[in-house]
Every structure is written in C-alpha cells, then in structure tokens.
Amino acid sequence: MTTLPATTAKKLGLLIDLDICVGCHACAVACKEWNEQGLAGPLPDADAYGAEPDGVWFNRVHSFELEALDTQPASTLHFPRSCLHCETPACVTVCPTGASYKRETDGIVLVNPDTCIGCKLCSWACPYGAREYSPSEGIMKKCTLCVDRIYNEQIPEAQRQPACVQACPTKARSFGDFGDPESAVSLQSLARGGAALMPELGYQPVNRYLPPRKKQPVCSAPESERLQPAELPSALRWLDKLLSR
C-alpha cells in the first residue's frame, strides 16, 4: 500500500463560492479542453451523442432545487465537484502499486499512469466520487489542479492557475495555498465560513466551499400602491401592453 508524506507545508487547493456559481459548466469544459492535451490526456468519451453518453470529466457540476423556507425563497444551488486533494486521502493509502500518490512539495494528489493497473480500489475508497476510470486506457484519472499549467513558466504568470479557475465567468473559483494563513484563499475562507466537505470522515480535504448567502424574500407592493396601466407614462403603457400579449 502507498504511504503518505508526514505533512505538507504547502496545501494547494480550490476555494469555491456556492453563492455565485451559476452552473454554466465553463469549469468542466475548460478542464476537459486543457487536460485533453496535457499531463492527464486524453480524456475519452463513449457514445457522446448516443442514448447513454459517458466519459472522463475531472470537474462535474450538480444542480439542486432548494425549497422555500420561512426566511428563504426557493432557489437553485449549483455544486461543482472535483478532487479535494485531501491531506490524508484514502485513495492513496489503498493503492496497491503506488500509482496514487501525494506530493510532498504542494500536497497535490496525482496518479502515475505508468504504474496504475485500473483496479478501481481508489475510486471505491474515495467518498467524494472524484476518481474517473478510463475504459480505453484501463487506468484511473483525476483532477491534477492543472499541475502542468500552474508551474509552466512558458505562459503568463497571471494564467498559471487551474483551467477551471481561469475560465469561471463569475469568479466563483479561486486557487491558492491553504497552508499559508495569509493567502487570499485562506483569508476569504475564514471570513466567509469556508467549509470542508464531509469533515467527519477524517480525510481532511483541502478544498473549501463558501456557503450561499441568505437571500432576501421577494416583496411586492400592496395592490393599493400599484400603478394602474392608465397611470403609467406612455412608453411604459406601450411596453405593458406588449408584454401582456
């Protein structure tokens, strides 16, 4: 079985803001595009346009409908999911060949494709569903935090971050060192109550999720205070008539 480094001073990971994620899947698409050509590529698809499409995706976004409460209106929650790069990852300790490993330098969890035998033990051990099996190659794959991008000195420094972070249109994803209490991700996580996913399991995931802010209920003016169509300016009367068709 694979052993873990005693500790890693640097803990690279993602901070995901559930309050502003709009579920556009830009992170998933950008991740797929970058990793098709990089360290983890190719990322195969099966029956992409058929009845049962399947494929390898390091980022997936799940959407949930939340019912209205007394203090909260009904809303939709978009939940991005990928590898959490745990401090004590079960996927690493169960690997019989040492293909799954955790880097001492930055805490990133990776898979060596040359020694992976595709036994799927890591996927069964991971409670977060972060492992992906490539049937065409017979090996396991997972999010690498774009390790071949974040250290690439051939691209501008501002772009040396995971593809999912670079592509997010609402800036719902941030990347940084959670081992540094003064880093931007650490400070923002502390200020907003960033939460680890299922901490009770004891794997100490590095990634953090910022909870949605409380939404204000939608209030409508009393009937007596509403303007009647005849009281509206001419341009608004025309628009009201148009939209009422």
Stockholm file with secondary structure:
# STOCKHOLM 1.0

chainA/1-245         MTTLPATTAKKLGLLIDLDICVGCHACAVACKEWNEQGLAGPLPDADAYGAEPDGVWFNRVHSFELEALDTQPASTLHFPRSCLHCETPACVTVCPTGASYKRETDGIVLVNPDTCIGCKLCSWACPYGAREYSPSEGIMKKCTLCVDRIYNEQIPEAQRQPACVQACPTKARSFGDFGDPESAVSLQSLARGGAALMPELGYQPVNRYLPPRKKQPVCSAPESERLQPAELPSALRWLDKLLSR
#=GR chainA/1-245 SS CCCCCSCCSCCEEEEEETTTCCCCCHHHHHHHHHHHHSTTCCCCEESTTSSSCEECCSCEEEEEEECCCSSSCCEEEEEEECCCCCSSCHHHHTCSSSCEEECTTTCCEEECTTTCCCCCHHHHHCTTCCCEEETTTTEEECCCTTHHHHTCTTSCGGGCSCHHHHHCTTCCEEEEETTSTTSHHHHHHHHHTCBCSSGGGSCCCSCEEECCCCCCCCCCCCGGGSCCGGGSCHHHHHHHHHHTC
#=GC SS_cons         CCCCCSCCSCCEEEEEETTTCCCCCHHHHHHHHHHHHSTTCCCCEESTTSSSCEECCSCEEEEEEECCCSSSCCEEEEEEECCCCCSSCHHHHTCSSSCEEECTTTCCEEECTTTCCCCCHHHHHCTTCCCEEETTTTEEECCCTTHHHHTCTTSCGGGCSCHHHHHCTTCCEEEEETTSTTSHHHHHHHHHTCBCSSGGGSCCCSCEEECCCCCCCCCCCCGGGSCCGGGSCHHHHHHHHHHTC
//
